Amino acid sequence: MNAAVTATCLLALLHFGRPVLQPIVLALMLSLAVAPLIRALAGTGLSRLHATFATLGLVCAALVAGGMLLGAQLLTLSDDLPQYRSEILVKLRDVQRLAERQPLARFPVDLLGDEAFAAPEEGAEPRLQADGTRPIPVEIREHTSAKDTLTKFVAAISGPLGEAGLVFVLLVFILLDSENLRERVLRLTGQRTVSRTLKGLEDAAHGVSRFFFSQFVVNLVFGAVLAVLLWVLGLPHAALLGVLCALLRFVPYIGALIAASGIALFAAACGPGWALAVYAVVIFGVLEVVLANVIEPRVYGHSSGMSPLAVIVSALFWSALWGPVGLLLATPLTLCIVVAGRYIKALEPVSILLAEAPNASEAQRFYHRLLGGEAAAIVQDARAFLRKFTLARYCDQVLLPGVELAVADLRDDSAEPGQQQRVRATIALVTETLGQRAAPLRSHRRRVSMLNESIGAHLRHAREERLGRWQGSLEVPERSIVLCASLPTVREEFLCELLVVSLREAGIDARSLVLGGLDDDSRPDAEHLVSSVLVVHPADSAPDAWLEAVGRLRANLPDAPLVAIAPREPAMPQALGQHVDLVLKSFEEALAFVTPAKAGAAGG
C-alpha cells in the first residue's frame, strides 16, 4: 500500500511539476552528453573552468555553423521551389480526381443533392433581398498598433527561445558547479555509501554519454546513406534531405514519419509521374525498417544497458508524461533509473525489468529453463557457449551448477513426481544432444524408462544400445581408452556419464564403468587398452564401499594412473591422496589431464 501511494505521488509530481522539471532534466542530460569532451580537453592541460568554456564555445560554434549551412541550403531550395509549382498543381489534381473516384466521395452529394454543392457561375450577380436591395459585403478589420504586433511576435518566439535560453543557462551553471553538486549528492546519501554512490554516478554518466554518442553516429550514418541513395536516384538536394532526415531522427518515432512525408512530397514535386516519389519512399522505408528493427535495438540496447523492449516502453511512458520533451529524454532518463536500481534497493525491480541482462547467470538461466522443460532453449544457449569453449567447461560452469539449483529447489518444495520426471528427462535429452552436436534435437525414445532408472544409467544404456556392450570396439590401439568409473548411486553415476560425454565430445575414447557391476568372468581382457582411470568421488567423505572399489581398480589396472574427480566439492578429505594418484576438481581439469595421454597414444 505504501509503495502504491509513493508511486502515485511521484507520478503526480512528475506530471504537475513538468514546467519546472523539464528544463532542469534537459540541462542535466546535456551536461552528461558534453562531459566526455570536457574531460578530453582537461586532459590536454586546461583547467576545469577553461575546458568547460571551451566545450561550450565549440558546441555553440558547431550549432551556429550547422544552422548557417542548413539555412543556406534551405534558401537555395526555396529559390528552386517555383519551378516545381506546375508539377505540384498536377499532382494535386491527380489526388483530387483519385479522391473523387472513391465510393464514399459522392455520398454527401447523393444525400443533400447537387444544388447544395453547386459552385456559383462566373459573373453571376448576388441575389436580391426581399426589399429589392443588393446585400453589401462587410469586411471586419482589426486595428493593431506597432506595439501589439511586437507583442504578438515576442510571444510567438519567446516560448521555444525562452525554454532554450533557460536550458542553456542551467547547463552553464551545472557544468561550472558540477564538483559542488556531486559533493552535495554524496553528503545526502551518507558517508557509508560514498563508494556505491560514486560508482552509480559514474555508471549513469558513462551510459548517457555512450547513448548520445551512439545515437549521433547512427543518425549520421543513416543521413549519409540516405543522401547517397537519393542522389543516385536523381533526386535534387539529396544532401539537404539527408541532413534533415538525420536531424528528425533524433525525435523518436514521430521524426521518422515527418521525414518520410517530407521526402514523399518533395520527390512528387520534382518529376512527372509518381515513380520518383515511390522509389524515394521505398528507399527511406527500407533503411528505416532495417535501422529501427535490426540495428537500433542492438546498438542502443548495448550502448545504454537497456533491453530493446525497455527502450520502446520508456518512450511510451515518458512521452505520455512529458510530451515531445519526454520522448526525447525517454532513453537517458530510463537509463539513469536502471543504473540507480543497481545501487538503490527500492529501484531494483525497475533495473531487473528494464536492464539489458536481468543479472542472472548462465547457470540460473539453465535452472529456470530446466524447471520449465525448455530443452530446445537450453540446447540453443549451450551451442552458443560451445562455439567458444569446450563441453567440459560448459558442464563445470553452467550445467552442473544449474542442476544443483534445480535439485535443491525440487527437494525443498517437495515437487510432484511428474515435475521431477520432466526435469530428469530434460537433463538426459540435453546431455545426449550436446554429446552429438551435429544431431538435431529429437524427442527421447526411451523417456518412459526414465521413471525406473537414474539419468546416468539411462545415458549409459543409450550409449550401449548405439555402440555395443563395451561402448565401442575393443580393436583399438593400446592405452587409448579413458575409463570413467563410479559407484551405482544417482549423483555419482550421473557425473560419471556426463564426464564420458564431455571427453567423447573432445575426441577422446571415454567409456564408463559401474564399480561392482562386472564380475571377473564377464570382464574382457582389455587392461592394456586403458590409459587412465577417472573415478568420481562420492559426496560423502570417502565411504568404505568407494575405497574398496578403488582398491580393486588399483589391483586390476596397476599400470593405469588412478585419478579421483570431485567436481563442485568445497573440501576434500586429506586422506584421499593416499588412495589415488591425483585429485581433480573439475571436468576441465580432467580433460586437460587425459588430452596429453591421447596425444601420446596417437604418437606411439
N, C-alpha and C positions, 0 to 999 in steps of 0.2 A: 504493500500500500504506500509506504514512504517513497519507494522508488518511482512509482507511478506519479505521485504528487510532484516529486523533484523533476521528473522528465517533463511534465506538463508546464511547470513554472519556467523551466529552461526554454522550451519551445515558445512560450508566450513572450519571454524576454527577447529571444532572437527575432520574433516577428514584429513586436511593437517597438523594439529598440533599433530597428533597421536603419533609420536616418542617421543615428549616431555610430552604430557598429560597422556599417558598410565602409565608410572612409578609413576607419582605423584598421580594419582587416585588410583592405586593399593595400594600404601603406605597409602593413606588416609583411604581406606576401611579396610585394615588390622589393622590400628590403632583403628578404631571403633570396630573391632571384638575383639581385646585384651583388650579394655578399661575396660570391667567388671572385668577381672582378676586383672588388676592394682588397681581398686577401692577396690576389696576384700582384696588384700594384704595390701593396705594402711590402711584399716580398722583394721588390726591387730596391728597397731602401727608403721609400717615402714614409712619412709619419701617417698615423691613422687618419688624422684630420685632412692632410693633403690628399691621401688616397681616396677618401670619401668625396671630396670636392672634385677630384679628377674624374672619378667614376660618374658623378652626376653630370659633369660637363660633357663627357664622352656620350652618355646616354642622350642628353638633350641635343647635342650636335648631330647624333645619328638620327634622332627623330625629326629634327628640322630638315636635315639633308634629304631624308627619305620622303618627308612631306613635300618638299620643293620639287623633287623629281617626279613624284606622283602627281602633283598639281600640274606640272608642265605636260606630262603625258595626257592628263585629263583635258587640258586646254587644247592640245592637238586633236584629241578625239572630238571635242566639241566643234572644232573648225571643220571636221570631216562629216559631221552629222547631217548637214543639209543635203549632201549628195546621196544620202540614204533615205531621204524623205519620200521619194516616189515609191521606192520598194517597200517602205513601211506602210504606205497607204494601200498598196496592192495586197500586202499580207493581211491588213485589217479587213479589206473587202472579202478576201477568201475566208477569213474566220467568220465574218458576218453571214456569208452565204452558207457556210457549213452549219452555223447555228440555226439558220432558218430552215434547214432540211430536217432538223431533229423532230421526232414525233410530237413532242410537247410544245414545240415552238408556236403552233397555231392554236393551242388550247385557249389562251385569253381572247383571241380574235373570234373563235367559234362560240365562245361563251357570251361575249358582250357585243359582237357584231363588228363589221368592218368600219362603220361610221365612227366608232369610238377611237379607232387608231388611224383614221384617215388624216393625212397631212394636208394642211391648207394649201390651196392653189396659189401659185406665184402671182403677185399683183392683185390679189383679191383684197377688197376693202373690208375693214371691220364692219360687223353688223351694227345696224342702228338700234338704239334703245327704244323703249315703248313711246317716249315723247318725241321721237324723230331726231334726236341729237346723237352725235357720234361720241363714244367714250374717249376721254382724254387720258393718254398714258401718263402715269405718275412714276417718277424716279426719286427714290429717297437717298439723299447723300448726307453722310455723317460728317460733321465738321470736326476736323482733327488739327490740332496745333503741332508745331515742331516738337514741343515738349512731350505731347502724347506719343508721337511717332518714335522719339528717342526712348521713351519709357517702354514701349512695346518691344523695340529692338533689344534693349538691355535685358528685358525679361525673357526674351526668346533664347538669348545666348548665355544668360547668367547661370541657367541650370547646369548644363554639361560643363561649361568652362569653370563655373564655381566649384563643382564637385572635383574636377581635375586639379584645380589650384589648391583646394583643401587637401587632397590626397598628396600632392607634391610637397606641400609644407609639412604635413605629417611625416612623409618619407624622409625629408631632410632632418627633422628633429630626431626621428627614430635612429637613423644612421649615425648621427653625431652623438647620441646618448645611448648607444647600444650597450656599452660596457656597464653603465649605471643601471640600465633596465635589467640586464642579466643578474647583477648583484641583488637587485630587489626581488627578482623571482626566486633566487637561491635562498634569500632570507625568509621569504614567505613559506617555502617548502620545509624549512628546518635544517639544522646542522647535520642531523643523522642521515638525511637523504641527499646530501650535496652531490655525491658521485652519480647517483641514479638520475638526478635532475639534469646534471651537466650532460650525461650520456643521452638523455631524452631530447634536450635542446639541440645537441649536435646531430642526432639522427633526423630530427624534423627538418633542420636547416639543410642538411645534405639531401634528404629526399625531395624537398620542394625545389631546390636548385636543380637537381637532376631531372625532375619532371619538366620544369620550364625549358631546360636545355633540350630535352628530348622532343618536346612539343615544337620548339623553334626549328630543330633540324628536320623533323618530319614534314612540317608545313612548308619549309623552304624547298625540300626535295620535291614535294607534291607540286608546288607552284612552278618549279623549273621544268619538271617532266611535262606538265600540262601545257606550258608555254611552247615547248619544243613541238609537241604533238599538234597543237593548234596551228603553229607556223607551218608545219609540214602539210597540214590540211588546207592551207591557203587562207586562213582567217587573218584579216589585218589586226594590228595592235595586239598580237598574241602575247607579247611580253607584259603589257599592261594588264591583260586579263589574268595572266598567271600570277602577277603580284597581288591583284585584288582578291583572287580566289585564295591565295595563301594567307592573306590578312583575315579574310572572312572565316577561314577555318579555325581561327583562334576562338570563335564563338561556337561552342559545341552544338552539333546537330542543326540548329537554325541557320548558322552561317553557310553550311554546305548547300542547303536548299536555296538560299538567296543567290549564292554563286552560280548554281545550275540554272536558275531562272534568268539571271543576267546574261550568261553565255548563250542561252537559247534565244533570247530576244535580239541580242547583238548579231548572232550568226544569221538569224532570219532576215535582218535588215541589210545584210552585206551582199547577198547574192540572190539571183532569181531562183524560184522554187524553194522547196523545203529540205533538200538533200543536205546542204551545208549545216543547217541547224540540227538535223537529226544526227549527223555524224559527230558534230561537236558535243551534243548531249550524251551520245553513246560513249565517247572517249572520256568525258568527265564522269559519267556514271560508273564505268568500269574501274577507273582509277580510284574513285571514292569507295566503291564496294570492296576492292582489294585492300585499300588502306584501312577502312573502318572495321573490317571483319577479320583481317589476317594480320596486318602489321601493327596497327594501333593497340589492340588488346594486349599483344605481347610486349611491345615497346613500352607503352605507358604502364602496363601491369608490372613488368620487371623493373622499370625505372622508378616507379613510385612505391613498390612493395605492396600494391593492392591487386586483388583479383580482377579479371576483366569484368565480371558481373558487378563488382563493387563500384567500378568506375561509372557504369550506367546508372546504378541505383543512387549513387551520390549526386549525379547530375539531376535526376528526377527530384530528389529531396530538396536540394539547395535551390533549384530553380523555382519550385513551388513555394519556398520560404522567402527567398530574396529576389526573385525575378531574374532578369538578364545578368545582373551582377553575381547572383548566386550561381548561375550557370557557368560563368567564367571562373569562379573560385571554387567550384564543386570539388575537383580532384585535390588541389592543395589543402583545402580545409579538411576534407576527409582523411587525407594522408596524415595531417597533424594529429587528428583524433586517433588514428590507428597506431601511430608511434606512441602517443600518450598512453594507450591501452597496454603497452608492454611494460609500463612502469607504474601505472595507477590501477589499483585493484578494481575500482568501480567501473573503469572503462575497458577492462579486459574482455568482456563479452563482445564489445564492438570490434576489438582488434582480432578476435578469433573469427568473427563472421566475415570481416572485410579484408583481412590481410591476404597477401598472395599465397602464403602457405600457412595452414592453421596450427603451426608449431607442433605438429605431430611427426614423430619419427617414422622411418620406413617400417620398423617393427610394429609400431602401433597401427599403421595403416594395414599391414598384413593381418594383424589381430582383428581389426574391425571387419575386414572383408572375409576373414576366416569364419567369424561367427555368423556372417550373412550368407555363407556358402557361395561367395563370388569367386569361383575358381578361375574363370576367364580373366577377370581383372587382376588377380594375383599373378597369373602367368604373364600377362602383358607387362606389369611392372617388373617382374623378375627378368624377363628377357631384355628390357631396357637396362637393368642393372648388369646383366651378363655381357652386354656389349663392351663393357669396360673392365669387369672384374670376373673372377672365377666363381663357379658354383660353390666351392668351399667357403669363400668369403661371404657369399650370399647366405649360406647356412649359418655362419657364425654371427653375422650382423643383423639379419632380418628374420630368417625362418625360425631358428631356434628361440630367439627372444620372443617372437610373436606367438609361437606355440606355447611357451611358458605362460604368457599372459592369458591365453585362451584357457589353458588347463586350470590356472588359478581361478579364473572367473567362473568356469563351469563347476569347479569344486565348491566354491563359496556359495553360489546361487542354487546349488542342488538342481542342476539342469535336468530336463527330461531326457529319457533315453533317445528320443528322436533327434534332439539337438546334438547330443553327443555323437550319435551316428553320423549326422551330417558333417560335423567338424572332422571326424576321423576320415570319412570318405573324401572330403575336400583335400585334406593333407595328403592322402595317398595319391589322389589324382594329380595334384600339383607336383608331387615328388616324381612320379613316373613321367609326367610331361616334361619337366625340366631335365630329367635324365636322357631324354630323347628330343633334343632341341628342334630338330627338323620335323618331328612328328606333330600333326595338328592336335588340338585339344579335343578328345573324344570322351563320351560318357563311359564310365567304368564298366567293364564287362563282368567283374566279379564283385559288384557292390554288395550283393546280398551276403556274401561270405564275410564281409566286414563286421557283421553282427556277432560272429562267433570266433574272431581271432583278432590279434593286435595288428597295428599298422605295419610294424616291422615284419611280422610273419606273412602278412599279405604281400608286401613288396618282395620278400624272398621267394614265395611261391609263384608269384607272377613272373619273376626272372627265371626260375627253374622251368616254368612252362615254355618260355621262349628259347632258352639256351640249353636245357637238359638238366639232369640231376646235379651235375657238378658245376653248373652255371657257366658252361663253356667247355671247349675241348681241352683234353689233357695232353694233346700233342703240341706242346708249346715249348719254347726254349727254357733251359734251366734258370732258376732264380728270376722268373718273370712274373710270378703271381704274388700279389699282396693279399694276405689273408686277414680279414676283419672278423673278430670273434667277440661274443658277448654272452652273458647269462640269458636264459629264457624268460626274462622279465619284460614288461611292456616298454618301459623307458629305455633300458639298455639295448633291447632288440631293435627299437626304432632308430636309436642313434647309430647302431652298427650298420643298418641298411642304408641310412642316409649317408653315412661315410662311404659306403660302397658306391652309391650313386654319384657322389661328388668326385671320387677318384676315377671312376669309369668315364665320367664326362670329360676328364682331363686326359683321357687316352691311356689310363693305367688299368691293367687287367686285375681288378679287385674282385674278390669273392668273399662271401660271408659264411660264417660257421657258428652254430649254436653250441656253446660249451656243454658237453654231456649229451649231445644229440646223436652222436655216432659212436658205435662200439668198434672194437678193434677188427672184427671180422668184416664189417661193411666199409671200413675206411680204405680208400685207394692208396696204392703205393706211389705217392706223389710228393714226398717230403722234399725231394731235390728240386722241385719246381717253385717252392715258396722262397721268396726273397726276404720277406719281413712279415711280422705278425703284429697287428694293431688290436689291442684288447680294450674294450670300453670299460672304464672303471665305474662301478655302481655308485649310486648316490650315497648309500650308507658307507660307513668307514671300514673298508676292506673286510667284508664278511668272509667267513671261513670257506663257504662254497666257492667264492671267487678265487681265493688264494689256492685252494685245492685244484681248481681248473687251470689256473696259471701254472702250477707245478706240473701238471700233466702235459701242458703245451711245451714247457721247457724240456721235458723228457723226450717228447715225440719229435720236436724240432730243435735240436740242440744247436744247429748252425745258423738258424734264423734269428735276427735281433727281435727281442720281445719288448714291445712298446705299449705303455698304458696311455690311453687318451681319455681325458676327463674334461670335456667342454663345459664351460659355464659352471664350474665348481669353484667357490671362493677360496677354499682352503683344502690342501691335500695332506693326507697323513704322512708323517715323516718317515714311517717305516715302509712306505710304498716303494721307495727306490731300492730296497733290498731284494725285492721280488722281480723287478723288471729292469731292463737296460736303460730305459729312458721314459720320461713322463712328458706328454704333450697336452696343452690346454685348449687347443682349437683345431678345427678341421684344416685351416690354412697351414698350420704348423705340420700337420700330418701330411698334407700334400707336398710341402717343401721337403719333408724327410724322405718320402718314397720316390720323389722325382729323380734324384741322383742315382738311386738304385735302378730305376728303369733305364736311365741313360747308360749305366754301366753294363746292364744285361744286354742292351742292344749292341753296345760296342764289343762285348765279348762274343 
